[in-house]
Amino acid sequence: MSASGVHNHHLTKDRWESYAENRAVNDPCLTNDVEVLHKAGANVKGTLQYLHECAGRKTTLKDVHDMV
């Protein structure tokens, strides 16, 4: 991506969602919820399901592992 914000290649939704920074959960409330779930003993798949329902992003299992 150039400084102008224009891509010099075709960008698809799948390609966009393949980048971790675009899937990241930046909401402090959700980040806190993930921390609470982890401390309470929730498994990673349950946390992932919670994030899918609340954040509406294509967060992956690896993304959740990186958060906890």
MOQUIBEL-V112017 format. One record per residue. N is the residue number from 1. RES is the residue in three letters. PSI is psi in whole degrees, -180 to 180 (* if undefined). OMEGA is omega in whole degrees, -180 to 180 (none if undefined). Layout:
BEGIN
n=N res=RES psi=PSI omega=OMEGA
n=N res=RES psi=PSI omega=OMEGA
END
This chain:
BEGIN
n=1 res=MET psi=133 omega=179
n=2 res=SER psi=172 omega=-179
n=3 res=ALA psi=-20 omega=-180
n=4 res=SER psi=-10 omega=-180
n=5 res=GLY psi=11 omega=-180
n=6 res=VAL psi=134 omega=179
n=7 res=HIS psi=145 omega=178
n=8 res=ASN psi=16 omega=179
n=9 res=HIS psi=166 omega=180
n=10 res=HIS psi=132 omega=-179
n=11 res=LEU psi=119 omega=179
n=12 res=THR psi=165 omega=179
n=13 res=LYS psi=-42 omega=179
n=14 res=ASP psi=-42 omega=179
n=15 res=ARG psi=-44 omega=-180
n=16 res=TRP psi=-44 omega=-177
n=17 res=GLU psi=-8 omega=179
n=18 res=SER psi=-14 omega=180
n=19 res=TYR psi=127 omega=-176
n=20 res=ALA psi=-37 omega=-178
n=21 res=GLU psi=-22 omega=177
n=22 res=ASN psi=-19 omega=178
n=23 res=ARG psi=-11 omega=-174
n=24 res=ALA psi=146 omega=176
n=25 res=VAL psi=113 omega=-177
n=26 res=ASN psi=-3 omega=-179
n=27 res=ASP psi=120 omega=-178
n=28 res=PRO psi=-33 omega=179
n=29 res=CYS psi=-45 omega=179
n=30 res=LEU psi=-38 omega=178
n=31 res=THR psi=-41 omega=177
n=32 res=ASN psi=-42 omega=178
n=33 res=ASP psi=-41 omega=179
n=34 res=VAL psi=-41 omega=179
n=35 res=GLU psi=-43 omega=179
n=36 res=VAL psi=-44 omega=178
n=37 res=LEU psi=-43 omega=-180
n=38 res=HIS psi=-46 omega=180
n=39 res=LYS psi=-30 omega=180
n=40 res=ALA psi=-7 omega=177
n=41 res=GLY psi=14 omega=178
n=42 res=ALA psi=144 omega=178
n=43 res=ASN psi=164 omega=-174
n=44 res=VAL psi=-37 omega=180
n=45 res=LYS psi=-37 omega=176
n=46 res=GLY psi=-41 omega=177
n=47 res=THR psi=-40 omega=178
n=48 res=LEU psi=-44 omega=179
n=49 res=GLN psi=-42 omega=178
n=50 res=TYR psi=-45 omega=180
n=51 res=LEU psi=-39 omega=178
n=52 res=HIS psi=-41 omega=-179
n=53 res=GLU psi=-38 omega=-174
n=54 res=CYS psi=-40 omega=-174
n=55 res=ALA psi=-29 omega=-179
n=56 res=GLY psi=21 omega=178
n=57 res=ARG psi=165 omega=180
n=58 res=LYS psi=53 omega=179
n=59 res=THR psi=139 omega=-179
n=60 res=THR psi=170 omega=178
n=61 res=LEU psi=-40 omega=178
n=62 res=LYS psi=-37 omega=178
n=63 res=ASP psi=-41 omega=179
n=64 res=VAL psi=-42 omega=177
n=65 res=HIS psi=-38 omega=180
n=66 res=ASP psi=-26 omega=-179
n=67 res=MET psi=-32 omega=-174
n=68 res=VAL psi=* omega=none
END
